[in-house]
Amino acid sequence: MEFLSTIHKKFRNKEIDLETVEALKDRFLFDSSNKFIVIPMVSSIVNTALDLIISHGKSNSLFSLDALQAAALSIISDNSVIFVCADKKLTSFVKNIGYETLEL
């Protein structure tokens, strides 16, 4: 969701054209269906996200969607999961709470 939101923001800001939006969207949807773990939103993720905001929100730049991503990671993670993200603040937060990350 965040990636799709970002490419549409880039389009609105005239950083990329409509053809690029469509190409990126199509590629992302293809890749995410075959390579990424897409996690359905359940109440345990929401509750964990709330806990993260309460425990880390005062000292970290942690937005609601960021907290949901970190919460989902904490619920499904094992040693083989690497959190991949282009958001420096979110990547830093996830790394600080103990997960392996890859910043794009």
Backbone as CSV, one residue per row, in Angstrom:
resi,resn,N_x,N_y,N_z,CA_x,CA_y,CA_z,C_x,C_y,C_z
1,MET,0.821,-1.177,0.000,0.000,0.000,0.000,0.878,1.259,0.000
2,GLU,1.928,1.242,0.822,2.766,2.431,0.917,3.492,2.713,-0.398
3,PHE,3.964,1.661,-1.058,4.651,1.863,-2.330,3.714,2.484,-3.364
4,LEU,2.511,1.954,-3.450,1.543,2.497,-4.414,1.196,3.941,-4.086
5,SER,1.058,4.253,-2.817,0.797,5.625,-2.395,1.959,6.540,-2.802
6,THR,3.174,6.056,-2.624,4.359,6.863,-2.944,4.464,7.156,-4.437
7,ILE,4.203,6.164,-5.281,4.325,6.443,-6.719,3.227,7.398,-7.182
8,HIS,2.051,7.334,-6.571,1.007,8.294,-6.931,1.349,9.704,-6.440
9,LYS,2.001,9.794,-5.295,2.460,11.101,-4.800,3.498,11.674,-5.757
10,LYS,4.417,10.848,-6.227,5.424,11.308,-7.187,4.761,11.799,-8.478
11,PHE,3.691,11.127,-8.885,2.953,11.584,-10.069,2.306,12.940,-9.810
12,ARG,1.635,13.091,-8.660,0.993,14.367,-8.327,2.003,15.498,-8.248
13,ASN,3.227,15.180,-7.787,4.284,16.190,-7.682,5.047,16.375,-8.987
14,LYS,4.559,15.713,-10.046,5.142,15.811,-11.390,6.604,15.325,-11.445
15,GLU,6.914,14.348,-10.586,8.242,13.749,-10.598,8.324,12.578,-11.576
16,ILE,7.176,11.937,-11.836,7.100,10.859,-12.815,5.815,11.021,-13.613
17,ASP,5.790,10.425,-14.813,4.590,10.531,-15.657,3.657,9.339,-15.432
18,LEU,2.479,9.411,-16.033,1.460,8.380,-15.846,1.934,7.013,-16.345
19,GLU,2.656,6.997,-17.437,3.170,5.739,-17.965,4.098,5.058,-16.956
20,THR,4.921,5.847,-16.284,5.822,5.309,-15.272,5.034,4.788,-14.068
21,VAL,3.988,5.525,-13.663,3.127,5.066,-12.565,2.571,3.692,-12.893
22,GLU,2.015,3.555,-14.079,1.400,2.284,-14.467,2.424,1.159,-14.536
23,ALA,3.604,1.446,-15.086,4.640,0.418,-15.194,5.116,-0.023,-13.805
24,LEU,5.346,0.949,-12.914,5.777,0.618,-11.557,4.695,-0.156,-10.799
25,LYS,3.444,0.280,-10.947,2.330,-0.389,-10.275,2.217,-1.836,-10.750
26,ASP,2.228,-2.036,-12.065,2.100,-3.388,-12.609,3.241,-4.290,-12.146
27,ARG,4.450,-3.755,-12.165,5.610,-4.552,-11.754,5.538,-4.895,-10.269
28,PHE,5.164,-3.902,-9.461,5.042,-4.136,-8.026,4.004,-5.207,-7.729
29,LEU,2.835,-5.097,-8.351,1.772,-6.077,-8.099,2.204,-7.474,-8.530
30,PHE,2.915,-7.558,-9.643,3.427,-8.855,-10.088,4.430,-9.399,-9.079
31,ASP,5.401,-8.568,-8.709,6.430,-9.003,-7.771,5.843,-9.364,-6.412
32,SER,4.912,-8.563,-5.936,4.380,-8.819,-4.597,3.566,-10.107,-4.554
33,SER,2.977,-10.482,-5.661,2.201,-11.726,-5.656,3.102,-12.951,-5.746
34,ASN,4.344,-12.754,-6.162,5.236,-13.891,-6.354,6.466,-13.916,-5.449
35,LYS,6.814,-12.774,-4.853,8.072,-12.715,-4.116,7.940,-12.203,-2.684
36,PHE,6.933,-11.431,-2.396,6.789,-10.835,-1.077,5.733,-11.567,-0.271
37,ILE,5.847,-11.438,1.029,4.814,-11.954,1.917,3.811,-10.828,2.123
38,VAL,2.587,-11.030,1.697,1.526,-10.049,1.908,0.680,-10.555,3.064
39,ILE,0.611,-9.751,4.121,-0.027,-10.190,5.355,-1.389,-9.533,5.495
40,PRO,-2.448,-10.344,5.640,-3.775,-9.758,5.862,-3.804,-8.991,7.194
41,MET,-4.532,-7.902,7.234,-4.633,-7.090,8.442,-5.604,-7.762,9.405
42,VAL,-5.125,-8.084,10.574,-5.950,-8.699,11.605,-5.797,-7.890,12.891
43,SER,-6.703,-8.116,13.827,-6.705,-7.304,15.040,-5.412,-7.436,15.840
44,SER,-4.757,-8.584,15.785,-3.499,-8.737,16.531,-2.427,-7.793,15.996
45,ILE,-2.437,-7.539,14.690,-1.486,-6.588,14.108,-1.808,-5.176,14.588
46,VAL,-3.079,-4.822,14.576,-3.493,-3.490,15.031,-3.121,-3.301,16.503
47,ASN,-3.391,-4.293,17.331,-3.062,-4.191,18.754,-1.558,-4.064,18.977
48,THR,-0.780,-4.812,18.228,0.675,-4.727,18.342,1.164,-3.361,17.865
49,ALA,0.554,-2.836,16.801,0.915,-1.502,16.310,0.638,-0.442,17.374
50,LEU,-0.494,-0.546,18.035,-0.808,0.386,19.121,0.226,0.288,20.234
51,ASP,0.622,-0.922,20.583,1.652,-1.111,21.613,2.975,-0.476,21.194
52,LEU,3.343,-0.623,19.916,4.580,-0.021,19.427,4.526,1.504,19.513
53,ILE,3.400,2.083,19.131,3.254,3.537,19.194,3.339,4.010,20.643
54,ILE,2.660,3.310,21.539,2.681,3.700,22.953,4.088,3.578,23.538
55,SER,4.796,2.505,23.210,6.112,2.290,23.807,7.259,3.016,23.098
56,HIS,7.095,3.350,21.817,8.199,3.954,21.062,7.861,5.301,20.440
57,GLY,6.613,5.701,20.467,6.188,6.908,19.765,6.767,8.205,20.292
58,LYS,7.112,8.242,21.560,7.654,9.473,22.138,9.086,9.745,21.692
59,SER,9.812,8.689,21.367,11.213,8.858,21.011,11.536,8.532,19.553
60,ASN,10.539,8.105,18.786,10.757,7.741,17.382,9.685,8.365,16.503
61,SER,10.074,8.667,15.277,9.108,9.135,14.288,8.364,7.909,13.770
62,LEU,7.239,7.600,14.408,6.518,6.372,14.090,5.077,6.709,13.737
63,PHE,4.769,6.667,12.447,3.429,6.949,11.962,2.581,5.675,12.013
64,SER,1.285,5.840,11.885,0.381,4.698,12.035,0.666,3.576,11.031
65,LEU,0.850,3.914,9.765,1.129,2.858,8.781,2.490,2.210,9.030
66,ASP,3.457,3.001,9.508,4.764,2.445,9.852,4.628,1.443,11.000
67,ALA,3.841,1.828,11.994,3.624,0.941,13.143,2.938,-0.352,12.706
68,LEU,1.997,-0.253,11.779,1.333,-1.463,11.266,2.322,-2.379,10.554
69,GLN,3.228,-1.794,9.779,4.233,-2.617,9.089,5.162,-3.296,10.085
70,ALA,5.626,-2.545,11.068,6.515,-3.118,12.080,5.792,-4.185,12.901
71,ALA,4.531,-3.950,13.187,3.739,-4.920,13.950,3.574,-6.218,13.159
72,ALA,3.258,-6.101,11.892,3.111,-7.298,11.058,4.423,-8.076,11.016
73,LEU,5.516,-7.357,10.887,6.823,-8.011,10.889,7.048,-8.762,12.199
74,SER,6.725,-8.124,13.311,6.976,-8.760,14.608,6.125,-10.016,14.800
75,ILE,4.987,-10.068,14.148,4.105,-11.228,14.295,4.535,-12.387,13.401
76,ILE,5.016,-12.098,12.201,5.340,-13.181,11.261,6.823,-13.508,11.201
77,SER,7.659,-12.708,11.850,9.095,-12.823,11.621,9.710,-14.078,12.209
78,ASP,10.729,-14.508,11.518,11.646,-15.509,12.028,13.029,-15.074,11.553
79,ASN,14.035,-15.872,11.773,15.398,-15.453,11.429,15.636,-15.274,9.939
80,SER,14.764,-15.798,9.103,14.988,-15.700,7.664,14.338,-14.457,7.046
81,VAL,13.560,-13.704,7.808,12.849,-12.545,7.276,13.737,-11.311,7.331
82,ILE,13.821,-10.621,6.200,14.533,-9.343,6.123,13.503,-8.282,5.777
83,PHE,13.468,-7.213,6.563,12.537,-6.112,6.336,13.138,-5.195,5.279
84,VAL,12.475,-5.062,4.133,12.950,-4.264,3.016,12.091,-3.013,2.923
85,CYS,12.753,-1.844,2.888,11.998,-0.600,2.928,12.838,0.538,2.355
86,ALA,12.178,1.530,1.760,12.862,2.718,1.251,12.734,3.903,2.200
87,ASP,12.040,3.727,3.295,11.834,4.789,4.282,12.935,4.695,5.335
88,LYS,13.840,5.681,5.358,14.998,5.621,6.261,14.586,5.573,7.728
89,LYS,13.593,6.367,8.111,13.173,6.405,9.515,12.551,5.075,9.931
90,LEU,11.712,4.520,9.074,11.084,3.238,9.397,12.127,2.128,9.440
91,THR,13.034,2.113,8.476,14.086,1.101,8.456,14.934,1.184,9.723
92,SER,15.280,2.399,10.118,16.060,2.598,11.331,15.301,2.108,12.561
93,PHE,14.010,2.425,12.641,13.198,1.985,13.767,13.163,0.457,13.842
94,VAL,12.883,-0.178,12.715,12.779,-1.643,12.677,14.115,-2.275,13.067
95,LYS,15.206,-1.699,12.607,16.529,-2.201,12.976,16.755,-2.038,14.480
96,ASN,16.348,-0.900,15.034,16.533,-0.632,16.460,15.715,-1.564,17.355
97,ILE,14.609,-2.095,16.840,13.834,-3.027,17.663,14.242,-4.483,17.399
98,GLY,15.349,-4.654,16.648,15.970,-5.969,16.588,15.812,-6.795,15.333
99,TYR,15.403,-6.191,14.229,15.198,-6.969,13.009,16.239,-6.629,11.957
100,GLU,16.563,-7.616,11.125,17.447,-7.378,10.005,16.713,-6.572,8.948
101,THR,17.393,-5.576,8.385,16.752,-4.697,7.410,17.591,-4.549,6.149
102,LEU,16.924,-4.127,5.098,17.573,-3.738,3.854,16.912,-2.457,3.407
103,GLU,17.671,-1.365,3.425,17.133,-0.078,3.009,17.390,0.122,1.530
104,LEU,16.333,0.444,0.802,16.473,0.675,-0.643,16.831,2.109,-0.925
